[in-house]
Amino acid sequence: MWSFEHAVETTASPAAIWKLYSDVATWTVWDSGISAIELDGPFAVGSTGTITPHGAGRCSFPHPQRHPRQRVFGRD
């Protein structure tokens, strides 16, 4: 299993970032590394989906088992 981690500093508020992150249908607009993404249900802990990175095959993923906003902002 591969993993990827990326960090960036921003002046954007957590609420603004969360609004983008929680709208999975728009990920391909602001993340140039994604060709396609789908959720199999609501954006919630435990949901599953598929993601297709550019130049790679489609793969399944589970949504984080902890609150996703904590994951985005590195809060445990």
Backbone as CSV, one residue per row, in Angstrom:
resi,resn,N_x,N_y,N_z,CA_x,CA_y,CA_z,C_x,C_y,C_z
1,MET,0.841,-1.170,0.000,0.000,0.000,0.000,0.890,1.238,0.000
2,TRP,0.597,2.188,-0.841,1.382,3.410,-0.890,0.731,4.478,-0.026
3,SER,1.508,5.437,0.359,0.968,6.571,1.096,1.629,7.836,0.581
4,PHE,0.983,8.940,0.826,1.480,10.224,0.363,1.146,11.255,1.415
5,GLU,2.076,12.123,1.678,1.839,13.189,2.628,2.346,14.484,2.032
6,HIS,1.597,15.542,2.241,1.979,16.850,1.712,1.528,17.913,2.696
7,ALA,2.328,18.907,2.890,1.960,20.001,3.791,2.205,21.330,3.084
8,VAL,1.395,22.303,3.426,1.550,23.640,2.869,1.030,24.649,3.887
9,GLU,1.652,25.797,3.942,1.162,26.859,4.810,0.261,27.771,4.001
10,THR,-0.787,28.278,4.636,-1.752,29.124,3.943,-2.343,30.136,4.912
11,THR,-2.896,31.174,4.353,-3.627,32.149,5.163,-5.127,31.857,5.120
12,ALA,-5.510,30.840,4.356,-6.931,30.465,4.276,-7.406,29.950,5.629
13,SER,-8.646,30.227,5.945,-9.207,29.755,7.210,-9.497,28.256,7.139
14,PRO,-9.493,27.568,8.274,-9.877,26.156,8.281,-11.267,25.940,7.669
15,ALA,-12.192,26.858,7.904,-13.548,26.715,7.340,-13.523,26.761,5.821
16,ALA,-12.694,27.618,5.246,-12.604,27.717,3.785,-12.002,26.445,3.190
17,ILE,-10.979,25.925,3.847,-10.352,24.686,3.363,-11.324,23.529,3.505
18,TRP,-12.012,23.450,4.645,-12.968,22.377,4.875,-14.070,22.392,3.826
19,LYS,-14.528,23.570,3.438,-15.575,23.681,2.421,-15.115,23.037,1.115
20,LEU,-13.877,23.273,0.715,-13.339,22.646,-0.499,-13.149,21.144,-0.312
21,TYR,-12.553,20.752,0.799,-12.239,19.346,1.038,-13.489,18.486,1.134
22,SER,-14.528,18.996,1.729,-15.735,18.197,1.919,-16.619,18.127,0.674
23,ASP,-16.299,18.894,-0.362,-17.038,18.864,-1.624,-16.245,18.018,-2.624
24,VAL,-16.325,16.711,-2.456,-15.513,15.770,-3.231,-15.712,15.936,-4.740
25,ALA,-16.893,16.309,-5.170,-17.169,16.473,-6.602,-16.272,17.525,-7.254
26,THR,-15.707,18.431,-6.466,-14.854,19.481,-7.041,-13.359,19.206,-6.887
27,TRP,-12.988,18.074,-6.324,-11.564,17.805,-6.117,-10.773,17.882,-7.413
28,THR,-11.335,17.415,-8.520,-10.595,17.438,-9.786,-10.381,18.861,-10.296
29,VAL,-11.139,19.813,-9.785,-10.976,21.221,-10.184,-9.732,21.813,-9.531
30,TRP,-9.521,21.539,-8.254,-8.407,22.163,-7.543,-7.228,21.230,-7.267
31,ASP,-7.356,19.930,-7.566,-6.239,18.998,-7.402,-5.888,18.415,-8.764
32,SER,-4.851,18.965,-9.366,-4.481,18.560,-10.731,-3.967,17.130,-10.820
33,GLY,-3.738,16.468,-9.704,-3.272,15.085,-9.709,-4.378,14.051,-9.772
34,ILE,-5.645,14.495,-9.760,-6.779,13.576,-9.752,-7.547,13.666,-11.062
35,SER,-7.728,12.512,-11.712,-8.547,12.453,-12.930,-10.020,12.300,-12.597
36,ALA,-10.318,11.491,-11.579,-11.712,11.232,-11.201,-11.761,10.794,-9.743
37,ILE,-12.886,11.063,-9.112,-13.110,10.621,-7.735,-14.602,10.468,-7.507
38,GLU,-14.972,9.438,-6.765,-16.373,9.177,-6.434,-16.472,8.651,-5.019
39,LEU,-17.510,9.059,-4.313,-17.829,8.489,-3.011,-18.985,7.522,-3.179
40,ASP,-18.988,6.463,-2.396,-20.070,5.482,-2.447,-21.218,5.848,-1.506
41,GLY,-21.134,6.982,-0.894,-22.156,7.440,0.040,-21.853,8.862,0.438
42,PRO,-22.326,9.277,1.595,-22.078,10.639,2.041,-20.620,10.832,2.457
43,PHE,-20.188,12.064,2.519,-18.853,12.398,2.993,-18.867,12.260,4.510
44,ALA,-18.500,11.081,4.988,-18.587,10.783,6.414,-17.554,9.731,6.788
45,VAL,-17.218,9.689,8.050,-16.289,8.674,8.551,-16.821,7.294,8.195
46,GLY,-15.965,6.464,7.605,-16.340,5.103,7.252,-16.835,4.920,5.830
47,SER,-17.127,6.010,5.121,-17.555,5.890,3.726,-16.396,5.384,2.880
48,THR,-16.716,4.813,1.747,-15.704,4.347,0.813,-15.891,5.056,-0.512
49,GLY,-14.900,4.918,-1.369,-14.995,5.542,-2.679,-13.876,5.061,-3.575
50,THR,-13.792,5.668,-4.745,-12.720,5.362,-5.683,-12.082,6.661,-6.146
51,ILE,-10.790,6.584,-6.397,-10.038,7.731,-6.874,-9.150,7.270,-8.026
52,THR,-9.027,8.095,-9.038,-8.160,7.801,-10.174,-7.142,8.923,-10.306
53,PRO,-5.921,8.694,-9.837,-4.872,9.696,-10.021,-4.460,9.743,-11.497
54,HIS,-4.030,10.904,-11.970,-3.540,11.002,-13.350,-2.403,10.005,-13.556
55,GLY,-2.459,9.265,-14.641,-1.406,8.324,-14.978,-1.411,7.042,-14.172
56,ALA,-2.466,6.803,-13.425,-2.535,5.589,-12.606,-3.927,4.982,-12.732
57,GLY,-4.056,3.779,-12.252,-5.344,3.101,-12.282,-6.259,3.545,-11.164
58,ARG,-7.496,3.241,-11.340,-8.522,3.541,-10.336,-8.296,2.664,-9.109
59,CYS,-8.430,3.240,-7.929,-8.265,2.456,-6.707,-9.316,2.860,-5.679
60,SER,-9.626,1.914,-4.814,-10.614,2.138,-3.757,-9.933,2.730,-2.544
61,PHE,-10.710,3.457,-1.770,-10.175,3.996,-0.531,-11.275,4.050,0.522
62,PRO,-10.892,3.835,1.775,-11.849,4.060,2.866,-11.702,5.486,3.350
63,HIS,-12.778,6.065,3.802,-12.701,7.382,4.423,-12.047,7.196,5.786
64,PRO,-11.301,8.177,6.261,-10.623,8.027,7.559,-11.574,7.583,8.667
65,GLN,-11.051,6.811,9.594,-11.859,6.317,10.704,-12.017,7.327,11.830
66,ARG,-11.324,8.428,11.735,-11.544,9.497,12.701,-12.185,10.659,11.956
67,HIS,-12.603,11.642,12.667,-13.284,12.763,12.022,-12.382,13.339,10.940
68,PRO,-12.867,13.436,9.705,-12.011,13.871,8.591,-11.431,15.256,8.764
69,ARG,-12.114,16.171,9.454,-11.537,17.505,9.628,-10.276,17.433,10.473
70,GLN,-10.235,16.514,11.417,-9.020,16.331,12.200,-7.883,15.865,11.311
71,ARG,-8.168,14.987,10.382,-7.150,14.466,9.484,-6.586,15.573,8.594
72,VAL,-7.444,16.415,8.065,-7.020,17.488,7.172,-6.099,18.463,7.893
73,PHE,-6.439,18.799,9.103,-5.694,19.814,9.816,-4.690,19.261,10.814
74,GLY,-4.459,17.956,10.767,-3.455,17.336,11.589,-3.767,17.289,13.075
75,ARG,-5.013,17.377,13.405,-5.419,17.327,14.810,-5.762,15.897,15.191
76,ASP,-5.252,15.431,16.296,-5.580,14.079,16.767,-6.454,14.125,17.981
